[in-house]
């Protein structure tokens, strides 16, 4: 069932509907990419990238939005660079989203659709990142979070207000969309059809040119495909790890310190009596005395309680002070006045009257200073080591803040500096698959790749309280296209694949034309005179396709076959431009559905949802057209160049 709709989203109309939902989500959760109003640094193209109605989208907003979007993408692919993000249309997508949000907010304002302060307040308090340990909204966390991102509260509120207006304007457009029953019936029938046909593959490797390219041809190809050869950013880290062993001599605890600690904790070294008690609580003194009398007559406390539908409870070992706090002074006095194995005199607490049996008495004698001295010495020594380590870390951090270098810090700590090979942001050693940076650096990689300058030492905690690392970045190789001379073989391979792919595409189109004439895929392949893999027959219904999709990814040619019209032949490029598929659908065998088949109603509901999404996208586009948008190509180009380090 769902496989059909996955295929539907792959179509042109389905992609438009999916885009509509994505835009709606971007609006509804606009707080994820709040823009910065800071000055962009003298952009040559002006201070705006677009004008939406009377509102301006400035260069700083687009820059901040692109940076935030890249950070979100990096959560999935840490090695992606800003250059790659720009080359794949990331900046245009961010700008489109900004334009859509701004236009919808302007439209809402014109027609009296606004988000009040209280509604914005409610949205802010519901954001999980702003909640404290008690689960409630924390003003301090909120202010700290926005300060870290360099934005103001007014900007946060404005952005959330835009998102709320977007919800009010767009979401109702998608409600209640209904697919006509006839349309739903036709689509439901498609879910049970059987398709007969064949497919063939034309590998690009069989169509590569016989002669290698000239140097000029290779250089021209490289210039046109430069973005495909971008190297990820690489950094070399210098580091040294240490723990308590880096401390110089820590003074041993003095006799005065030991005595002071003993006197401060004297209560825990004093004699202590604890008692193990089984108790029964009843509401009246008379009932308590009656039960005590039954126990005195030979009945167990448990049996006496059970006879009255009650139950006893064991308190374990408690001291007089603890019992007084849990029950009352009267209860504690009665328990500690009774002998082992006896029933204490009934006593009252806030819960009622207590009948208590003394199950055991444990006496711990007082301990002298000499007896506990080894214990106190160990405690004081550990405290002194922690304090010394804290002082050492603070001093190193202060030295770094004042311009100290890593080598001097390592010398002071008597550590030997280590240096990594060039590594990428995900910790992989560059051009050495499977080899990673040392484990001790795993927690500092994000910081290391956020540092803007080389030779700026930092200190970080690796294992809480035990292991620390001092480090800096000694070399930064920015993400950029690799020089042709260094990757000539890679570019040559890509050139041959590209030319083979183009030639295979021409051959595939010839096969397509021949199949349309003859209706025979095998015969059409033979006209090429190439040792091609034979055509593969296909006989499959949509249920089998769905089952395949539950086990593995459906091959693209099969997915295409189930979206084609009967008697057609289509072409599909293979992944990585490795060749072309020729897919021929000879026949479709359909099944007549009963009028009350539940699949019809289910299909109608799903198509209705998709139709609602299309309505949302249509409304969004209409709003943008009504409000009016003017883009500033010079400003957009300037943002692109500044984000990309000056490149086009």
Residue, then its C-alpha position, 0 to 999 in steps of 0.5 A: x500500500x505505502x509503496x505506491x505512495x512512495x513512488x507517487x512522491x517520486x513523481x513531479x506532482x508528488x515532489x511538489x506536494x512533499x515540498x509543500x509539506x517541507x515548507x510548512x514544517x520549516x514555517x511551523x518550526x521556524x525557531x530552528x533557524x533564527x536569523x542574526x541581524x548583525x552587520x555582514x561585513x561590508x558586502x559589495x552587493x548591498x545589504x539585502x538579498x530580496x525584498x518581499x512586499x515592503x519587508x527586506x531580507x538582508x544579507x546577514x539573515x541569509x548568511x546566518x540561515x545558511x550557516x544554521x542549515x549547514x550545522x543541521x546537515x553536519x549532524x548527519x554528515x560531519x564532513x560536509x563543507x560550506x563549499x559543498x553545501x553551496x554547490x548543491x543548492x543549499x543557499x537557494x533553498x534557505x533563501x526560498x524558505x526565508x522568502x516564503x516565511x516573510x511573504x506569509x507573515x506579510x500576508x497575515x499582517x495585511x489580513x489581520x492574522x497575527x500572533x499575540x505576545x501571550x501566544x508567543x510566550x506559550x510557544x517559548x515555554x514549550x521549547x524543551x531546550x529552555x526547560x530546567x531540571x524541574x521540567x519547567x520553563x527557565x528564563x535563565x536557560x532561555x537567555x543563555x541559549x539565545x546569547x550563545x547564538x548571538x541573537x536577541x529576545x526580540x528576534x526570537x519572538x519575531x521569528x516565532x510569531x512568523x511561524x505561528x502566523x504561517x500555521x494559521x494561514x497555511x494549515x487550514x488550507x489542507x484540512x478536509x481535502x477529499x479524493x473523489x471515490x472514482x479516483x480513489x477506486x482507480x488508484x486502489x486498483x493500481x495497488x493490485x495490478x500485475x506488470x509484465x515487461x523487461x529491463x536491460x542495463x547498458x554499462x557505461x564501461x562498455x562505451x568509454x572512448x578508446x583513446x584517453x583525453x588530451x591534457x586540455x580536454x582533461x583540464x576543461x572537464x575538471x574545470x566544469x566538474x570542480x565541485x565533484x572533487x572538493x576535499x573535506x576540511x582537514x586539521x592536524x592536532x597537537x595534544x598531550x593527555x594527563x591525569x593526577x600523575x602530572x601533579x607535583x608533590x602534594x603536601x601530606x595532611x598535617x596533624x593539625x588538619x587531621x585533628x580538625x577534620x576529626x573534630x568536625x566529623x566527631x559525631x560520626x565517630x561517636x558511639x552509636x546504638x541502632x535497633x532493628x524493629x518490627x512495628x504495627x500501627x493502630x489508631x487507638x491506645x486501647x487497641x495498641x495495649x490490647x495487642x501488646x497484651x496478646x503478644x505478652x500472652x504468647x501470641x506473635x506480633x505478626x499473628x496478632x496483626x493478621x487476626x485484625x486484618x493488619x500487617x507489620x513492617x520491619x524498620x531495619x537498623x535505625x538510630x534514636x535520632x533517625x527514629x525520632x525524625x521518622x515517628x516521634x520522640x515518644x516512639x524513639x524513647x520507648x524503643x530504646x528503653x525496651x530490652x532485646x526481644x521485648x515489646x516496647x511500651x505503646x507510644x504515639x506518633x502522627x500516624x497513630x499508636x505504635x506497637x514495637x518489637x525489638x528484634x536486635x540491638x547493635x552497638x558501635x563503640x566510639x572511635x578515637x582519633x588514632x583509630x580513624x587517622x588512616x581513614x581521615x588521612x586518605x580523605x584529606x589526601x584525596x581532597x588535597x589532590x583534587x584541589x591541586x588538580x583544580x588549581x593546575x587546570x585553572x592555571x593552565x587555562x589562565x596561561x592559555x588565555x594570556x597567550x601561552x603556547x602548548x609546548x610550554x604547557x607540555x614542558x611544565x607538565x613534563x608531557x610529550x606532545x603528540x601530533x595527529x595525521x590530517x583528520x576530518x571532522x568525523x575523526x577519520x584520518x584523511x585518505x586512510x579509510x578505517x583509520x581514526x584519530x586517537x580515542x582521547x581526542x574524540x570529545x574535543x574534535x567538535x571544539x577543534x574544528x570550530x576553532x578559527x585560528x591555528x596555535x590557540x591551545x585549549x584544555x579539556x576534560x576527557x574522563x571526568x575528574x581523571x583524564x584531561x588533554x591539552x591541545x591545539x590545531x597546528x594546521x588547517x587545510x580548508x575544504x576546497x577542490x583538489x589541484x588537478x595534478x594531485x588527483x589526475x587519475x581520479x579526474x581521468x576515471x571520472x572523465x572516462x565514466x562521464x564520456x561512457x555514460x553519455x555514449x551509453x545514454x545515446x545508445x539507450x535512446x536508440x534501443x528505446x526507439x527500436x523497442x517502440x518499433x519492434x516491441x522486442x527489447x532483446x532484438x533492440x539490444x542486439x542492434x548495438x553490436x555490444x556484448x551487453x548483459x541480456x534483458x531480464x524479464x519481469x513478471x510481478x504484482x504490486x503486493x510482491x513489490x511492497x514485500x520486497x520493499x519491506x526487506x530491502x530497497x526496491x531497485x529503481x528500475x522496478x520502481x519505475x516500471x510500476x509508475x509507467x503506462x502500458x506499452x511504454x519504454x523509459x530510460x533511467x540513469x544508474x547511480x553514479x552515472x555508471x550506465x543506463x537502464x532501459x525499462x519496457x512495460x509490455x502489459x498491465x493486468x488489472x483486478x476489478x475491486x468490489x464496491x465495498x473493498x476497504x482498500x478504496x476508503x484507505x486509498x481515498x484517505x491517503x490521497x486526500x492527505x496528499x491533495x491537502x498538501x498540494x493545496x497548501x503549496x498552491x496557497x503558499x505560491x499564490x501568497x508569494x505572488x500576491x505579496x511580490x518578491x524582488x531578488x537582488x542577484x548582486x547581494x545573493x552572489x556576495x553572500x555566496x562568495x563570502x560564505x564560500x571564502x571568495x569563490x563563485 
